Amino acid sequence: MALNLHWKLKDILNAPAFDITCNPRCDPDRAIHPIAKKLLYTPHYKLADNLDLDTEQIANEIAAIENTAWNGYNNDVNGRRGAGISTYWTARMLRNFNQDSLFGFGETLDYLEMLGMDSLIKDNRVPPEFLVNTEIHAMMPYIVSVIERFVTWDMCDRIMISRVDDSQRINWHSHNYYETTYTHAYLHIPLITTTDAEMLVYMDDMVFDQHYGLNQAWIINTQHNHAVNNKNGNARYHILCLANFEDPKFNALFLD
């Protein structure tokens, strides 16, 4: 068990969004693609360990948007689930349903219904040809270049910079409710972080805690209940890229 969990993360089994359908393990039929099968029961998968990132350039690009609005995760856009906006977990989109970097941080179906585009949804995702770069994409050439080391940009689902505030968390949840099959990996590349920021996955009645360090790239298991525990010190910034298992560039990272 990870130490010093945020108080909202301590009572795991009774957490409001805890998904009992993937406890202790999710159904193996959720994974169809070979890479998805490889990742399905792996809590944290390290993709890279020595990215040699330019931290000064990253800081400059983050600073360019830091003093503007960041949207919190909206888990109840259409008022169906009795939840609200998580203001301590915020993001700016680089690739999105439209050019607004502040739009769509929440459930895909909810936002696509708002746009009248829900007929486009396939396996609870929007086909990549209908996603576009947002207004901040051109402001972040270095961060974009880091992402493109791993994926074919135009094959991805949404791509964002995710921020978790100092001494805050992301609550326990899985993606099984709105992802009918495991089609995309949730690729994390830390941009600004400290060792107090932990990624958590609950599987087989255990918490698997892992710090995702600078110059590393990781995939977190979203099919099981997972959370973020940012214990103290600073806000944590990650690239969060929804990488398509069908992307040949992404596939090549798994060749042994």
Stockholm file with secondary structure:
# STOCKHOLM 1.0

chainA/1-256         MALNLHWKLKDILNAPAFDITCNPRCDPDRAIHPIAKKLLYTPHYKLADNLDLDTEQIANEIAAIENTAWNGYNNDVNGRRGAGISTYWTARMLRNFNQDSLFGFGETLDYLEMLGMDSLIKDNRVPPEFLVNTEIHAMMPYIVSVIERFVTWDMCDRIMISRVDDSQRINWHSHNYYETTYTHAYLHIPLITTTDAEMLVYMDDMVFDQHYGLNQAWIINTQHNHAVNNKNGNARYHILCLANFEDPKFNALFLD
#=GR chainA/1-256 SS CCSSCCGGGSSCTTCTTCCGGGSSCCCGGGCCSHHHHHHTTCSEEEEESCCCCCHHHHHHHHHHHHTSCCEEEESCTTSSSSCCEEEEEEEEEEEESSSCTTSCCBCHHHHHHHHTCGGGCBTTBCCGGGCEECTTGGGCHHHHHHHTTTSCGGGCSCEEEEEECTTCEEEEECSTTTCSSCCEEEEEEEEECCTTEEEEEEETTEEEEECCCTTCEEEECCSSEEEEEECSSSCEEEEEEEEETTCHHHHGGGCC
#=GC SS_cons         CCSSCCGGGSSCTTCTTCCGGGSSCCCGGGCCSHHHHHHTTCSEEEEESCCCCCHHHHHHHHHHHHTSCCEEEESCTTSSSSCCEEEEEEEEEEEESSSCTTSCCBCHHHHHHHHTCGGGCBTTBCCGGGCEECTTGGGCHHHHHHHTTTSCGGGCSCEEEEEECTTCEEEEECSTTTCSSCCEEEEEEEEECCTTEEEEEEETTEEEEECCCTTCEEEECCSSEEEEEECSSSCEEEEEEEEETTCHHHHGGGCC
//
